[in-house]
């Protein structure tokens, strides 16, 4: 037998030593809390209910636009409220402390008096 058959180190390249700190995965196995999905119900003045499933960190503008598109409404003619407080489109469910099953009220702007 020759030396080439007995010496596997010649055939197998050696891997460089790994730095244990550098090679650790940066991703955590836990899901971020703000990335979880919740179900929200949007209710109109005439008691129409529309259900949405969104991520807690998604701007509510997406929900507002989807609601208006489904209802055939202009977004500027609808006000969205959570617990009586107006919701701005840049806020997220997490920002407002919304939980699974919470209700958002959709109110039509009133034009004129009385």
N, CA, C and O atoms as CSV, one atom per row, in Angstrom:
chain,resi,resn,atom,element,x,y,z
A,1,UNK,N,N,0.836,-1.183,0.000
A,1,UNK,CA,C,0.000,0.000,0.000
A,1,UNK,C,C,0.878,1.242,0.000
A,1,UNK,O,O,1.943,1.268,0.617
A,2,UNK,N,N,0.431,2.232,-0.677
A,2,UNK,CA,C,1.230,3.446,-0.756
A,2,UNK,C,C,0.841,4.412,0.349
A,2,UNK,O,O,-0.171,4.222,1.024
A,3,UNK,N,N,1.648,5.446,0.531
A,3,UNK,CA,C,1.369,6.449,1.560
A,3,UNK,C,C,0.095,7.227,1.256
A,3,UNK,O,O,-0.562,7.698,2.184
A,4,UNK,N,N,-0.275,7.377,-0.016
A,4,UNK,CA,C,-1.462,8.136,-0.393
A,4,UNK,C,C,-2.724,7.462,0.134
A,4,UNK,O,O,-3.692,8.146,0.466
A,5,UNK,N,N,-2.731,6.116,0.216
A,5,UNK,CA,C,-3.898,5.413,0.713
A,5,UNK,C,C,-4.010,5.522,2.229
A,5,UNK,O,O,-5.119,5.482,2.763
A,6,UNK,N,N,-2.907,5.656,2.922
A,6,UNK,CA,C,-2.913,5.714,4.380
A,6,UNK,C,C,-3.033,7.128,4.919
A,6,UNK,O,O,-3.298,7.301,6.109
A,7,UNK,N,N,-2.854,8.110,4.117
A,7,UNK,CA,C,-2.856,9.486,4.590
A,7,UNK,C,C,-4.089,10.234,4.074
A,7,UNK,O,O,-4.025,10.884,3.031
A,8,UNK,N,N,-5.220,10.146,4.803
A,8,UNK,CA,C,-6.436,10.818,4.348
A,8,UNK,C,C,-6.331,12.343,4.403
A,8,UNK,O,O,-7.108,13.034,3.744
A,9,UNK,N,N,-5.390,12.873,5.171
A,9,UNK,CA,C,-5.282,14.321,5.287
A,9,UNK,C,C,-4.881,14.971,3.967
A,9,UNK,O,O,-5.135,16.159,3.770
A,10,UNK,N,N,-4.263,14.221,3.065
A,10,UNK,CA,C,-3.899,14.775,1.768
A,10,UNK,C,C,-5.131,14.933,0.876
A,10,UNK,O,O,-5.183,15.840,0.046
A,11,UNK,N,N,-6.120,14.058,1.043
A,11,UNK,CA,C,-7.297,14.064,0.183
A,11,UNK,C,C,-8.405,14.976,0.704
A,11,UNK,O,O,-9.173,15.519,-0.090
A,12,UNK,N,N,-8.503,15.152,2.000
A,12,UNK,CA,C,-9.575,15.939,2.600
A,12,UNK,C,C,-9.026,17.300,2.992
A,12,UNK,O,O,-8.118,17.398,3.818
A,13,UNK,N,N,-9.586,18.363,2.389
A,13,UNK,CA,C,-9.097,19.697,2.776
A,13,UNK,C,C,-9.530,20.025,4.204
A,13,UNK,O,O,-10.639,19.692,4.622
A,14,UNK,N,N,-8.661,20.664,4.921
A,14,UNK,CA,C,-8.973,21.057,6.297
A,14,UNK,C,C,-9.772,22.346,6.278
A,14,UNK,O,O,-9.474,23.264,5.514
A,15,UNK,N,N,-10.795,22.409,7.127
A,15,UNK,CA,C,-11.578,23.635,7.251
A,15,UNK,C,C,-10.870,24.568,8.214
A,15,UNK,O,O,-10.265,24.118,9.186
A,16,UNK,N,N,-10.942,25.859,7.950
A,16,UNK,CA,C,-10.335,26.796,8.900
A,16,UNK,C,C,-11.084,26.728,10.231
A,16,UNK,O,O,-12.279,26.433,10.270
A,17,UNK,N,N,-10.382,26.997,11.291
A,17,UNK,CA,C,-11.004,26.984,12.620
A,17,UNK,C,C,-12.097,28.042,12.669
A,17,UNK,O,O,-11.911,29.166,12.204
A,18,UNK,N,N,-13.236,27.670,13.236
A,18,UNK,CA,C,-14.364,28.600,13.305
A,18,UNK,C,C,-14.284,29.443,14.565
A,18,UNK,O,O,-13.954,28.955,15.646
A,19,UNK,N,N,-14.590,30.697,14.400
A,19,UNK,CA,C,-14.693,31.603,15.537
A,19,UNK,C,C,-16.085,31.408,16.123
A,19,UNK,O,O,-17.064,31.748,15.458
A,20,UNK,N,N,-16.221,30.874,17.343
A,20,UNK,CA,C,-17.543,30.564,17.878
A,20,UNK,C,C,-18.452,31.783,18.012
A,20,UNK,O,O,-19.671,31.647,17.906
A,21,UNK,N,N,-17.899,32.950,18.239
A,21,UNK,CA,C,-18.728,34.144,18.377
A,21,UNK,C,C,-19.195,34.617,17.003
A,21,UNK,O,O,-20.352,35.002,16.833
A,22,UNK,N,N,-18.303,34.589,16.037
A,22,UNK,CA,C,-18.614,35.087,14.706
A,22,UNK,C,C,-19.617,34.186,13.979
A,22,UNK,O,O,-20.470,34.682,13.245
A,23,UNK,N,N,-19.523,32.881,14.175
A,23,UNK,CA,C,-20.340,31.944,13.420
A,23,UNK,C,C,-21.680,31.614,14.067
A,23,UNK,O,O,-22.437,30.806,13.529
A,24,UNK,N,N,-21.984,32.214,15.195
A,24,UNK,CA,C,-23.284,31.960,15.807
A,24,UNK,C,C,-24.370,32.581,14.946
A,24,UNK,O,O,-24.185,33.677,14.416
A,25,UNK,N,N,-25.499,31.899,14.798
A,25,UNK,CA,C,-26.585,32.497,14.008
A,25,UNK,C,C,-27.109,33.759,14.676
A,25,UNK,O,O,-27.228,33.822,15.899
A,26,UNK,N,N,-27.418,34.755,13.869
A,26,UNK,CA,C,-27.903,36.019,14.420
A,26,UNK,C,C,-29.407,36.003,14.618
A,26,UNK,O,O,-29.941,36.821,15.366
A,27,UNK,N,N,-30.101,35.076,13.954
A,27,UNK,CA,C,-31.550,35.008,14.100
A,27,UNK,C,C,-31.904,34.251,15.369
A,27,UNK,O,O,-31.264,33.259,15.717
A,28,UNK,N,N,-32.920,34.728,16.047
A,28,UNK,CA,C,-33.406,34.008,17.211
A,28,UNK,C,C,-34.521,33.086,16.766
A,28,UNK,O,O,-35.179,33.341,15.757
A,29,UNK,N,N,-34.733,32.029,17.502
A,29,UNK,CA,C,-35.780,31.079,17.137
A,29,UNK,C,C,-37.143,31.558,17.604
A,29,UNK,O,O,-38.165,31.042,17.150
A,30,UNK,N,N,-37.178,32.529,18.496
A,30,UNK,CA,C,-38.455,33.043,18.982
A,30,UNK,C,C,-38.996,34.076,18.012
A,30,UNK,O,O,-38.241,34.860,17.437
A,31,UNK,N,N,-40.324,34.070,17.835
A,31,UNK,CA,C,-40.959,35.082,16.991
A,31,UNK,C,C,-41.036,36.390,17.772
A,31,UNK,O,O,-41.337,36.381,18.966
A,32,UNK,N,N,-40.767,37.508,17.112
A,32,UNK,CA,C,-40.974,38.777,17.802
A,32,UNK,C,C,-42.455,38.937,18.138
A,32,UNK,O,O,-43.323,38.566,17.348
A,33,UNK,N,N,-42.730,39.484,19.302
A,33,UNK,CA,C,-44.107,39.632,19.754
A,33,UNK,C,C,-44.902,40.500,18.791
A,33,UNK,O,O,-46.071,40.215,18.529
A,34,UNK,N,N,-44.291,41.551,18.261
A,34,UNK,CA,C,-45.005,42.476,17.387
A,34,UNK,C,C,-45.318,41.890,16.015
A,34,UNK,O,O,-46.070,42.493,15.249
A,35,UNK,N,N,-44.759,40.734,15.693
A,35,UNK,CA,C,-44.988,40.137,14.386
A,35,UNK,C,C,-46.171,39.172,14.392
A,35,UNK,O,O,-46.517,38.616,13.349
A,36,UNK,N,N,-46.791,38.968,15.547
A,36,UNK,CA,C,-47.911,38.039,15.600
A,36,UNK,C,C,-49.135,38.636,14.921
A,36,UNK,O,O,-49.291,39.855,14.853
A,37,UNK,N,N,-49.995,37.765,14.423
A,37,UNK,CA,C,-51.199,38.225,13.744
A,37,UNK,C,C,-52.370,38.261,14.710
A,37,UNK,O,O,-52.492,37.427,15.607
A,38,UNK,N,N,-53.227,39.249,14.500
A,38,UNK,CA,C,-54.438,39.372,15.307
A,38,UNK,C,C,-55.632,39.574,14.381
A,38,UNK,O,O,-55.489,40.027,13.246
A,39,UNK,N,N,-56.798,39.231,14.885
A,39,UNK,CA,C,-58.043,39.444,14.157
A,39,UNK,C,C,-58.704,40.700,14.697
A,39,UNK,O,O,-58.890,40.846,15.905
A,40,UNK,N,N,-59.056,41.605,13.794
A,40,UNK,CA,C,-59.747,42.834,14.169
A,40,UNK,C,C,-61.067,42.904,13.421
A,40,UNK,O,O,-61.185,42.419,12.296
A,41,UNK,N,N,-62.050,43.511,14.057
A,41,UNK,CA,C,-63.355,43.687,13.435
A,41,UNK,C,C,-63.595,45.176,13.256
A,41,UNK,O,O,-63.477,45.952,14.204
A,42,UNK,N,N,-63.936,45.575,12.022
A,42,UNK,CA,C,-64.287,46.966,11.736
A,42,UNK,C,C,-65.802,47.017,11.607
A,42,UNK,O,O,-66.395,46.283,10.817
A,43,UNK,N,N,-66.425,47.899,12.398
A,43,UNK,CA,C,-67.884,48.016,12.429
A,43,UNK,C,C,-68.278,49.415,11.974
A,43,UNK,O,O,-67.733,50.413,12.445
A,44,UNK,N,N,-69.237,49.471,11.049
A,44,UNK,CA,C,-69.722,50.759,10.550
A,44,UNK,C,C,-70.905,51.233,11.388
A,44,UNK,O,O,-71.387,50.520,12.268
A,45,UNK,N,N,-71.365,52.454,11.098
A,45,UNK,CA,C,-72.499,53.031,11.824
A,45,UNK,C,C,-73.781,52.233,11.610
A,45,UNK,O,O,-74.659,52.222,12.473
A,46,UNK,N,N,-73.892,51.563,10.459
A,46,UNK,CA,C,-75.093,50.758,10.215
A,46,UNK,C,C,-74.886,49.291,10.607
A,46,UNK,O,O,-75.604,48.408,10.138
A,47,UNK,N,N,-73.904,49.045,11.466
A,47,UNK,CA,C,-73.603,47.727,12.049
A,47,UNK,C,C,-73.043,46.704,11.066
A,47,UNK,O,O,-73.068,45.506,11.348
A,48,UNK,N,N,-72.543,47.150,9.927
A,48,UNK,CA,C,-71.846,46.241,9.017
A,48,UNK,C,C,-70.517,45.867,9.658
A,48,UNK,O,O,-69.789,46.732,10.145
A,49,UNK,N,N,-70.203,44.563,9.655
A,49,UNK,CA,C,-68.957,44.086,10.253
A,49,UNK,C,C,-68.046,43.524,9.169
A,49,UNK,O,O,-68.472,42.722,8.338
A,50,UNK,N,N,-66.792,43.953,9.188
A,50,UNK,CA,C,-65.791,43.434,8.264
A,50,UNK,C,C,-64.609,42.978,9.111
A,50,UNK,O,O,-64.116,43.722,9.958
A,51,UNK,N,N,-64.158,41.743,8.872
A,51,UNK,CA,C,-63.090,41.164,9.675
A,51,UNK,C,C,-61.768,41.200,8.922
A,51,UNK,O,O,-61.713,40.973,7.713
A,52,UNK,N,N,-60.702,41.492,9.668
A,52,UNK,CA,C,-59.364,41.546,9.100
A,52,UNK,C,C,-58.401,40.790,9.999
A,52,UNK,O,O,-58.544,40.780,11.221
A,53,UNK,N,N,-57.415,40.157,9.368
A,53,UNK,CA,C,-56.325,39.515,10.097
A,53,UNK,C,C,-55.052,40.247,9.685
A,53,UNK,O,O,-54.668,40.228,8.515
A,54,UNK,N,N,-54.405,40.888,10.648
A,54,UNK,CA,C,-53.208,41.674,10.335
A,54,UNK,C,C,-52.105,41.374,11.340
A,54,UNK,O,O,-52.353,40.851,12.426
A,55,UNK,N,N,-50.891,41.715,10.953
A,55,UNK,CA,C,-49.765,41.625,11.883
A,55,UNK,C,C,-49.797,42.856,12.771
A,55,UNK,O,O,-50.197,43.938,12.341
A,56,UNK,N,N,-49.372,42.680,14.012
A,56,UNK,CA,C,-49.418,43.791,14.969
A,56,UNK,C,C,-48.506,44.950,14.576
A,56,UNK,O,O,-48.713,46.082,15.014
A,57,UNK,N,N,-47.490,44.667,13.746
A,57,UNK,CA,C,-46.561,45.740,13.374
A,57,UNK,C,C,-46.857,46.336,11.997
A,57,UNK,O,O,-46.066,47.131,11.489
A,58,UNK,N,N,-47.985,45.963,11.388
A,58,UNK,CA,C,-48.389,46.519,10.094
A,58,UNK,C,C,-49.106,47.849,10.309
A,58,UNK,O,O,-50.002,47.933,11.149
A,59,UNK,N,N,-48.727,48.895,9.562
A,59,UNK,CA,C,-49.458,50.167,9.700
A,59,UNK,C,C,-50.945,49.952,9.389
A,59,UNK,O,O,-51.296,49.251,8.440
A,60,UNK,N,N,-51.804,50.561,10.197
A,60,UNK,CA,C,-53.243,50.373,10.036
A,60,UNK,C,C,-53.773,50.996,8.749
A,60,UNK,O,O,-54.929,50.780,8.387
A,61,UNK,N,N,-52.948,51.755,8.067
A,61,UNK,CA,C,-53.347,52.319,6.775
A,61,UNK,C,C,-53.771,51.207,5.819
A,61,UNK,O,O,-54.706,51.382,5.038
A,62,UNK,N,N,-53.086,50.063,5.879
A,62,UNK,CA,C,-53.437,48.947,4.996
A,62,UNK,C,C,-54.840,48.435,5.297
A,62,UNK,O,O,-55.613,48.164,4.378
A,63,UNK,N,N,-55.168,48.303,6.564
A,63,UNK,CA,C,-56.508,47.871,6.959
A,63,UNK,C,C,-57.539,48.902,6.517
A,63,UNK,O,O,-58.588,48.543,5.983
A,64,UNK,N,N,-57.248,50.172,6.734
A,64,UNK,CA,C,-58.175,51.246,6.368
A,64,UNK,C,C,-58.449,51.253,4.864
A,64,UNK,O,O,-59.597,51.362,4.434
A,65,UNK,N,N,-57.383,51.136,4.073
A,65,UNK,CA,C,-57.544,51.124,2.618
A,65,UNK,C,C,-58.342,49.906,2.166
A,65,UNK,O,O,-59.219,50.021,1.310
A,66,UNK,N,N,-58.044,48.744,2.737
A,66,UNK,CA,C,-58.761,47.517,2.372
A,66,UNK,C,C,-60.241,47.631,2.726
A,66,UNK,O,O,-61.104,47.217,1.952
A,67,UNK,N,N,-60.527,48.193,3.894
A,67,UNK,CA,C,-61.924,48.377,4.304
A,67,UNK,C,C,-62.653,49.293,3.325
A,67,UNK,O,O,-63.746,48.969,2.860
A,68,UNK,N,N,-62.049,50.427,3.019
A,68,UNK,CA,C,-62.686,51.390,2.113
A,68,UNK,C,C,-62.887,50.792,0.720
A,68,UNK,O,O,-63.917,51.026,0.087
A,69,UNK,N,N,-61.912,50.023,0.244
A,69,UNK,CA,C,-62.059,49.376,-1.063
A,69,UNK,C,C,-63.214,48.377,-1.055
A,69,UNK,O,O,-63.997,48.327,-2.004
A,70,UNK,N,N,-63.322,47.582,0.007
A,70,UNK,CA,C,-64.410,46.595,0.106
A,70,UNK,C,C,-65.777,47.265,0.174
A,70,UNK,O,O,-66.760,46.750,-0.358
A,71,UNK,N,N,-65.827,48.410,0.832
A,71,UNK,CA,C,-67.100,49.104,1.025
A,71,UNK,C,C,-67.388,50.129,-0.072
A,71,UNK,O,O,-68.469,50.717,-0.101
A,72,UNK,N,N,-66.429,50.346,-0.973
A,72,UNK,CA,C,-66.609,51.327,-2.041
A,72,UNK,C,C,-66.610,52.754,-1.528
A,72,UNK,O,O,-67.343,53.602,-2.037
A,73,UNK,N,N,-65.793,53.020,-0.523
A,73,UNK,CA,C,-65.745,54.346,0.096
A,73,UNK,C,C,-64.414,55.024,-0.185
A,73,UNK,O,O,-63.410,54.365,-0.456
A,74,UNK,N,N,-64.422,56.345,-0.115
A,74,UNK,CA,C,-63.198,57.124,-0.209
A,74,UNK,C,C,-62.603,57.198,1.198
A,74,UNK,O,O,-63.309,57.505,2.158
A,75,UNK,N,N,-61.322,56.919,1.315
A,75,UNK,CA,C,-60.703,56.896,2.642
A,75,UNK,C,C,-60.816,58.234,3.368
A,75,UNK,O,O,-60.853,58.269,4.598
A,76,UNK,N,N,-60.870,59.327,2.625
A,76,UNK,CA,C,-60.964,60.641,3.271
A,76,UNK,C,C,-62.357,60.905,3.846
A,76,UNK,O,O,-62.547,61.870,4.587
A,77,UNK,N,N,-63.326,60.057,3.512
A,77,UNK,CA,C,-64.685,60.259,4.028
A,77,UNK,C,C,-64.993,59.378,5.238
A,77,UNK,O,O,-66.116,59.387,5.743
A,78,UNK,N,N,-64.006,58.623,5.702
A,78,UNK,CA,C,-64.225,57.704,6.826
A,78,UNK,C,C,-63.223,58.005,7.933
A,78,UNK,O,O,-62.051,58.269,7.666
A,79,UNK,N,N,-63.689,57.963,9.165
A,79,UNK,CA,C,-62.825,58.117,10.339
A,79,UNK,C,C,-62.837,56.796,11.095
A,79,UNK,O,O,-63.892,56.202,11.316
A,80,UNK,N,N,-61.658,56.348,11.484
A,80,UNK,CA,C,-61.534,55.093,12.217
A,80,UNK,C,C,-61.212,55.395,13.672
A,80,UNK,O,O,-60.337,56.208,13.968
A,81,UNK,N,N,-61.925,54.735,14.574
A,81,UNK,CA,C,-61.774,54.981,16.009
A,81,UNK,C,C,-61.544,53.679,16.761
A,81,UNK,O,O,-62.093,52.632,16.417
A,82,UNK,N,N,-60.730,53.772,17.781
A,82,UNK,CA,C,-60.526,52.663,18.704
A,82,UNK,C,C,-60.775,53.205,20.104
A,82,UNK,O,O,-60.068,54.101,20.565
A,83,UNK,N,N,-61.768,52.668,20.768
A,83,UNK,CA,C,-62.165,53.155,22.099
A,83,UNK,C,C,-62.436,54.661,22.076
A,83,UNK,O,O,-62.100,55.372,23.023
A,84,UNK,N,N,-63.045,55.139,20.992
A,84,UNK,CA,C,-63.409,56.549,20.878
A,84,UNK,C,C,-62.285,57.472,20.466
A,84,UNK,O,O,-62.504,58.674,20.320
A,85,UNK,N,N,-61.086,56.943,20.273
A,85,UNK,CA,C,-59.930,57.754,19.896
A,85,UNK,C,C,-59.630,57.516,18.418
A,85,UNK,O,O,-59.562,56.377,17.957
A,86,UNK,N,N,-59.454,58.616,17.688
A,86,UNK,CA,C,-59.198,58.505,16.250
A,86,UNK,C,C,-57.871,57.799,15.988
A,86,UNK,O,O,-56.874,58.047,16.668
A,87,UNK,N,N,-57.877,56.922,14.996
A,87,UNK,CA,C,-56.684,56.171,14.607
A,87,UNK,C,C,-56.052,56.865,13.410
A,87,UNK,O,O,-56.729,57.132,12.417
A,88,UNK,N,N,-54.763,57.158,13.495
A,88,UNK,CA,C,-54.046,57.720,12.353
A,88,UNK,C,C,-53.454,56.566,11.538
A,88,UNK,O,O,-53.077,55.539,12.101
A,89,UNK,N,N,-53.371,56.734,10.214
A,89,UNK,CA,C,-52.937,55.637,9.343
A,89,UNK,C,C,-51.537,55.099,9.623
A,89,UNK,O,O,-51.248,53.944,9.309
A,90,UNK,N,N,-50.667,55.916,10.207
A,90,UNK,CA,C,-49.296,55.469,10.446
A,90,UNK,C,C,-49.151,54.600,11.691
A,90,UNK,O,O,-48.104,53.983,11.889
A,91,UNK,N,N,-50.166,54.541,12.520
A,91,UNK,CA,C,-50.107,53.742,13.751
A,91,UNK,C,C,-50.281,52.259,13.438
A,91,UNK,O,O,-50.872,51.889,12.423
A,92,UNK,N,N,-49.756,51.422,14.323
A,92,UNK,CA,C,-49.922,49.975,14.198
A,92,UNK,C,C,-50.821,49.479,15.326
A,92,UNK,O,O,-51.090,50.204,16.284
A,93,UNK,N,N,-51.275,48.250,15.202
A,93,UNK,CA,C,-52.090,47.652,16.262
A,93,UNK,C,C,-51.293,47.595,17.561
A,93,UNK,O,O,-51.844,47.777,18.647
A,94,UNK,N,N,-50.008,47.344,17.443
A,94,UNK,CA,C,-49.140,47.300,18.619
A,94,UNK,C,C,-49.051,48.671,19.285
A,94,UNK,O,O,-49.095,48.771,20.511
A,95,UNK,N,N,-48.926,49.733,18.475
A,95,UNK,CA,C,-48.861,51.099,19.013
A,95,UNK,C,C,-50.092,51.421,19.849
A,95,UNK,O,O,-49.997,52.078,20.886
A,96,UNK,N,N,-51.248,50.953,19.390
A,96,UNK,CA,C,-52.519,51.275,20.048
A,96,UNK,C,C,-52.905,50.262,21.118
A,96,UNK,O,O,-53.915,50.433,21.800
A,97,UNK,N,N,-52.112,49.217,21.269
A,97,UNK,CA,C,-52.422,48.197,22.265
A,97,UNK,C,C,-53.606,47.323,21.881
A,97,UNK,O,O,-54.268,46.752,22.748
A,98,UNK,N,N,-53.877,47.218,20.576
A,98,UNK,CA,C,-54.997,46.395,20.125
A,98,UNK,C,C,-54.671,44.917,20.307
A,98,UNK,O,O,-53.539,44.481,20.097
A,99,UNK,N,N,-55.675,44.170,20.695
A,99,UNK,CA,C,-55.532,42.735,20.932
A,99,UNK,C,C,-56.422,41.962,19.968
A,99,UNK,O,O,-57.284,42.538,19.304
A,100,UNK,N,N,-56.207,40.670,19.899
A,100,UNK,CA,C,-57.020,39.804,19.056
A,100,UNK,C,C,-58.495,39.946,19.424
A,100,UNK,O,O,-58.859,39.829,20.594
A,101,UNK,N,N,-59.338,40.196,18.430
A,101,UNK,CA,C,-60.776,40.326,18.658
A,101,UNK,C,C,-61.255,41.738,18.929
A,101,UNK,O,O,-62.459,41.954,19.073
A,102,UNK,N,N,-60.350,42.712,19.003
A,102,UNK,CA,C,-60.766,44.097,19.261
A,102,UNK,C,C,-61.569,44.657,18.088
A,102,UNK,O,O,-61.492,44.163,16.962
A,103,UNK,N,N,-62.342,45.702,18.386
A,103,UNK,CA,C,-63.231,46.320,17.406
A,103,UNK,C,C,-62.742,47.726,17.078
A,103,UNK,O,O,-62.367,48.496,17.962
A,104,UNK,N,N,-62.756,48.038,15.792
A,104,UNK,CA,C,-62.466,49.391,15.308
A,104,UNK,C,C,-63.762,49.927,14.719
A,104,UNK,O,O,-64.416,49.250,13.925
A,105,UNK,N,N,-64.132,51.138,15.105
A,105,UNK,CA,C,-65.346,51.764,14.583
A,105,UNK,C,C,-65.001,52.592,13.352
A,105,UNK,O,O,-64.030,53.349,13.353
A,106,UNK,N,N,-65.806,52.441,12.301
A,106,UNK,CA,C,-65.646,53.237,11.083
A,106,UNK,C,C,-66.823,54.194,10.999
A,106,UNK,O,O,-67.969,53.769,10.849
A,107,UNK,N,N,-66.539,55.478,11.095
A,107,UNK,CA,C,-67.579,56.505,11.089
A,107,UNK,C,C,-67.466,57.358,9.831
A,107,UNK,O,O,-66.379,57.792,9.450
A,108,UNK,N,N,-68.598,57.585,9.203
A,108,UNK,CA,C,-68.638,58.446,8.019
A,108,UNK,C,C,-68.572,59.898,8.472
A,108,UNK,O,O,-69.185,60.282,9.468
A,109,UNK,N,N,-67.813,60.704,7.718
A,109,UNK,CA,C,-67.770,62.139,8.011
A,109,UNK,C,C,-69.144,62.734,7.770
A,109,UNK,O,O,-69.822,62.400,6.798
A,110,UNK,N,N,-69.539,63.611,8.659
A,110,UNK,CA,C,-70.813,64.298,8.481
A,110,UNK,C,C,-70.559,65.595,7.735
A,110,UNK,O,O,-69.700,66.391,8.115
A,111,UNK,N,N,-71.320,65.794,6.666
A,111,UNK,CA,C,-71.203,67.017,5.891
A,111,UNK,C,C,-72.431,67.862,6.172
A,111,UNK,O,O,-73.559,67.398,6.004
A,112,UNK,N,N,-72.222,69.081,6.595
A,112,UNK,CA,C,-73.349,69.958,6.901
A,112,UNK,C,C,-73.658,69.956,8.383
A,112,UNK,O,O,-72.903,69.408,9.186
A,113,UNK,N,N,-74.757,70.562,8.736
A,113,UNK,CA,C,-75.089,70.715,10.150
A,113,UNK,C,C,-76.253,69.863,10.579
A,113,UNK,O,O,-76.654,68.925,9.891
A,114,UNK,N,N,-76.787,70.207,11.726
A,114,UNK,CA,C,-77.908,69.572,12.407
A,114,UNK,C,C,-77.460,68.311,13.009
A,114,UNK,O,O,-78.253,67.610,13.637
